[in-house]
Amino acid sequence: MASKKFKPSDKSTLPFKTANKEKRQKLHITRKKALDNTRRDERFRRRREEDKDPSLREERLRKNIPLTLERKRVWDDVDGDIGDGLGVSVDIERLKRQKLAEEAEANGDHDQVADEEQPDSEDDRDSMIDSPSDSDSSSSTSPPPHRSPKTTTTACASSPTPSTTATNTTNLIPSLLATRFPALFPTDSSPPAVPKTLITTSLHSTLHHPATLLTTLFPHSVYIPRSAPKTHHHHNNTTHNYSIREIASFAHNRAYTALIVLKEDQKKPTGLTIVHLPSGPTFTFSISNWVEGKKIPGHGRPTDHTPELILNNFRTPLGLLTAHLFRSLFPSQPEFAGRQVVTLHNQRDYIFLRRHRYIFREKRGSERNVVGPDGKEVGGVVEGIRAGLQELGPRFTMKLRRVDAGVQSGRGEGWEWKGKMDKERTKFQL
């Protein structure tokens, strides 16, 4: 409740203006105290009412959701096939759920109509059992009509969609996207190869130590410096300016599966180019907020164990393509004894890379219970278990700028996707 010593008048909240500076200051303080006391009385009144009726608190928390940029996210309104989907902002998982719901609804309606028309006999029941399977097989074999995506956008739902982690998303991949980039989408007949990465830098680079740190991040990786040395003799002034294509050919002949080029500006890492060997595609990222592991408070030392990989919130076709690129850089079988995990979290088209070491321990008495997405405490086996994290580094933030069809060329031709093609801030590409 409001203080008994200070009782503001109704006029204290009016925007008085006076030429005297001291009076203006006193009026401002008086008005501020009056507003603070009014808001405080409102909070205490609401708390008393919610204590009597807890449903009021649940209703207030349900409606009081901040309107962030993620909640303003919009998607392209598409009908039918989306093709490869690189330039379309659609939620693949939501699209898949809609298709399954439509198929289930169509099958249910067909069964209901058949039950009304067919008589109740054993022979007719047998034919009814066979008929839905025939219709399903015929509908599955017929390809869906190809329709171009509309330029209109549809707003997202009121509740935030849960993030997709590094799960099996093979059935969510557009068929044309998997056909155009078969090396990034392995099948059962062609399993993925063991990753082997060659790491180098741009010409005349000084980023030898950051490039060496990347070899500890990506398993089975080797750093080879890239330089153009010049002799002091004028007649023997030769340089070794190997292009990306030449280095990619060199790496492919030595059984490397990927090429990573670290770019530099003012002696700081500013870009990362990842080439999937032997014939691409090439992904170009910009880098910001590079922090080495030794500069992180309470950091740990990484080991040579193969880490686990978490790919979070990659939802569009372009996001799935980017996620499969990073998945190709890590072996499919991690070494759990090392308890190391690499997380690639996408948020607003920025990819945050972190590496941690985890440990499972018992719950301390001062710790609270784990609360689920529904706001209720999680019970069961995990009720008394907690996970401790220790960051190993390095940490940095990436943003996808360009996707080229093959190995990067000097002229920059043959691109599949490049940034700043869409000017809407509420439409994300990953």
N, C-alpha and C positions, 0 to 999 in steps of 0.2 A: 504494500500500500504506500501511498505518498507520505512524505515526511510531514509531521504535524507542525514543525517549526516554520516551514515554508509553504505558504498557500498562495500560489500565483493567481492573479486576477484574470478575468477574461480578456482584458486589454493587453496582457503581457505577450500574447501570441501575435499581436498585430505588428506589421512591418513598419515601426516608427522610423522616421528619418529626422535627424537633427544635425545642426552644424557643429555642435559641440562633440569633440572626439570622445571625451570621457563618458558623456551620457550615452553615446552610441555603443560604447563597449559595455556599459552596464545594462543597457536594453538588450543587447545581444546575449549576454550571460543570463539575464532573467528569462528571455524567450527560450533559450536552450534548456534551462532547468525545467521550465513549464512543459515543454514538449517531451523531455525525458521522463518526467513524472507521469505524464498522461500515458505514454507508451508502457511504462512499468505497471501502472494500474491495470491497463488492458491485458498485459501478459498474466498478471496474478489472477485476474477475473477469469480469463480463459483456462488457466490451470485448475482453478477450483471447479469450474464446470466440467472439465475433462476428467477430473478425479471422481466426480459423481457419475459421469457417463463415459466410460472408456471408448465407446464407439465414436464419439466426437473427435477424439485424438486420432483414431485410425482414419476417419474420413478426411481430417485436415492433412495428415501426412500423405494420404493417397493423392490429394489434389495439389499439395505444395511441392511440385517437382520443378527444379530450375530449368528454364528454357535455354539450354546450352546450344552450341553450334552443332553438336552431334544430333540433338533432338530436332533441329531444323533441317537435317539432311534430307535431300530429295533424290528420287530415283527416276530413271527414264521409264516411260510407259511403253512397254513393248508387247507385241502380240505375235505369237508363233515363234519361229526360229530366229535366234539372235546372231547367227553366224559365228564368227570367232569371238565377237563381243569385246574386242580391245577398245573400241571407242564408245562403248555403251556402258552406262552406270546402272547396272542391275544387280540385285542381290541373288546370287545363284542358289543359295540354300532356300531362300523364301520362294523363288520361282519353282524349285523342285517340289517344295511342299504344296504349292498351289496346283501343280500338275497332278500330284498324287491324290489330292483332295478331289479334283475334278474327275479323275478316272474312277475313284471310289464312288463318287456320287452318280456318275453315269452308269456304272455297273449295278448300283443299287436300284436306280430307276428302271433299268432294263429288267431286272429280276421281278420288280413289283408289277410292271406291265405284263410280263409273261405269266405271273401267278393269276392275274385277273382274267386273261384271255384263255389260258389252257384249262381243260377239265381236269378233275382230280382222279387220275388213274395212274397205274404203275407204268404203262408204256409212255404216257405223256410226261410223267416225272423223269423218266430216263432221257427223253428227248430234251427236256428243259435243262437237265444237268449238262448235257453235251453242248447245248446251244450257246451259253455264255462263253465257254472256252473257245468256240469257233469265232465268235465275234471279237473276243479279246485278241486272238492270234491275227485275225485279219486287220484289226485296228493297229496292232503293234507293227505289222510289216509295212503298212502304208506310211510314207513319210509325211511329216506335217508340212503344211503350205508355208512357203518362205515369204515373210513380210518384213518390210523395213521398219526399224524402230521409229516411233514418233518423237518429235522434238519437244512435246509437252512433258512436264514433269509431274510426278505425284508425290505428295508429302508422305513422310514415314508415319508409322503408327505412333499412338500416344505413348506406349510403353517402349523402352529401349530394347532392341533386339540383342540377345546374348551373343557374346563373341564366339567365333569359331576357332577352336584350337587346332593343333596339328593332328587331326584325325584323318581317317580314310575318306578323301573327297574325290575318289575316282568316278563315282556315279554322278558327281555334280559338274564335271568338266564338259563344256560344249564340245561336240564331236569335231567340228571344224577346227577348233583351237588345238585339240590333240592331234589332228591330222597335219596341221601346219608346223607344229613343233613336236614331232614324235620323240626326239631325244630327251625332252624334259618330262614326258609322260610315258614312262615305261609300262609295259603290260606283263602278264604272266609268261607269255612266250619269249619276251625280251626283257629280262630283269635288269635293273640298273647296275652299271659297272661300279667298281670300287673307286671312290673319288681320289684323284691325285691332282693337286693344284700347284700351278706355277705362279709365284707372286713376284712382281717387279714394279718399277716406278716409272715416272715420266722422265724425259731426257734432262740431264744435268740436275737431277734431284738430290737433295740432302736428307731425305726422309728414310735413312737406312734403319734407324731404331724403330720407328712406327711400323715399317714394313716387316721387320723381324718379329714385332709383337703380333702381327697378323698370322704368322706361321704357328704361333701358339694357339690362336683362335680357331683356325681351320685345320682339321686333321689331314695328315699326309700331304703337307704343303712344304714347298721349298722356295726360298727367296734368292733370286739372282739379280744383282745390281745391274741397272741399265744406265750406261753412261756413254759419253762421246769424248774420249780423251784426245787432246791435241798436243803434238810434240812442239818443241821449241824451234825445230828446223823448218825453214820455209818450204824446202823442196819435198819434205815428207809430212806435210800438213794433212793427214788423213783422219777421217772421223768414221765412227761406226754407228750411224743413225738407223738402227733397225726399226722398221715400222711394226704396227700391231699385227698386220698380216704375216710378216716374216717371223715374228716371235710366236704367233699362233701355229704356224706350220712347223717351226722348230719344236714346240711343246707337244704337238700331236704326234710327231715322229718318235717321241720319247715316252709315249703312253700317258701323257697328261690328259685329264678330262676337262680342265677349266683353267682359264688365265685371268688373273686379277692384276690390274694396273692401278697403282695408288698415285693420285695426282697431288700436286703441291702448289701453294701460293703463299708467298712470304714465309717460307719454311714451316708451313702448317698444312696438315692434310685437308684438302678441300674437295676431293672427288674420288670416286671409285668406279672403275670400268671392269665389268665381269663378262668374259667371253666364254660361252659354252662350246667346247671343242667337239668335233673338228670344224663344223660349219655354222656356228652360231646357235641361237641369237646372241646379240650383244646388248647388255644393259648398262646404262650410264646413270650413276647416282652422284648427287652432291652430298658432301659430308660437313657436318657442323658439330660443335660441342664435343670435340675430341678430348678425352681425359684418359691418361694412362693409369694403369692399375696402382702404381706406387703412390699416386697423388690422391687416391680414394681413401678416406678415413676408415680404419679397420679392415683394410683389404687383406686378401689371402694370396697365396702363391699357387698358380695353376700347375697341374700335373699333366702327364702325357696321355691320360686316359681319354678315350673318345667320349665327348659329352652327349647328353640328350638334347633334343631340339624341340622347341616350342614355337609354333607359328600361330600368331594370334590376330584375329580380326581381319583376315584377308578374305573379302566377300565377293568381289566382282571378278569377271573373267581375267582382267589384267592383274588383279590381286592374286588369283590362283596361279597365273603364269609366273609371277614374281616369287610366290611361295615355293613353287616347284623348282625354281632356279636355286634358291637357298637350300632346299632339301637335297639337291644334287651335289652340294658341296660337303655334306656330312654323310658318314656311313649309316646305313639303315639299322645296324646293330650297335647300340651304344654300350659302353662299359660301365655298368652300374656301380662297380666297386669304387670308381673315382668320385661318384656323387656330384658330378658337374653337369650343369644345364645351361644352354645358350637360348636366350629368349629374343625373338624378333616380334615386337609388338607394333602393329600399325594403328595409328590414330591420326585422323585428318590428313591422310596421305603422307605422314611422317613415320618412318620406321625407326623405332628405338631398339638398339642392340645392347643387351646386357648379358653378363656371364656370372653365374653364382655357383657356390658350393653349398649344398643343403645337408641338413642332419635332422633326423627325427628324434624328438625327446618327449619327456612327460610334461604335462601341463603344470605350471607353477600355481601356487595359491593366489597370487595377486593378479593373474591373467583372467580375462573375461572369456566367456564361451564364444565359439565361432558362430556367427550369424549368417544365414543363407541369403540368397537373393530375395526370398519372400519376406525377409525381416524376422524370421523365427530362428531360434537356436538349433544348431545341428547336433543331433545326438548320435547314438550308436557307437561304432568302434572308434571313430575319430574324436570322440568327445574328450578323452583325456590325452590326446596326442597333439603335439605342436611341431612345426617345422621351423628350424633356424636357418637363416641365409647369411652367407658371407660373400660379398662381391669380390670378384677376381680381376675384372677389367680385361682389356680396355672397354670403355663405353663411348658410344658416339651415336649420332642421329643421321639417318640417310633420307633422301628424298629422290624418288625416281624422276629422271628428267627425259629419258629417251630409250626407246627400244628399237634396235636395228635388226633387220631380217637375218643377215649373215654376220661375218666378221667385219668389224668397223673399218670403213675406208676413210681416206683423207678428205674426200669431197662431201662425206656425210649423206650419200644417196641411199635409197632403198630402206628408209625408216618405216617401221610398223606403227609406232606411236611416239609422240613427243609431247612434252608438257606445255601448259598454257594454251591448249586448244579449246578449253572451255573456261569462260570467264565467270561462271557462277560460283560463288564462294560456298554455297550450300550443296554443291554436287562434288563428290569425291570420286576418285578414279580407282582406288584400291579397296 
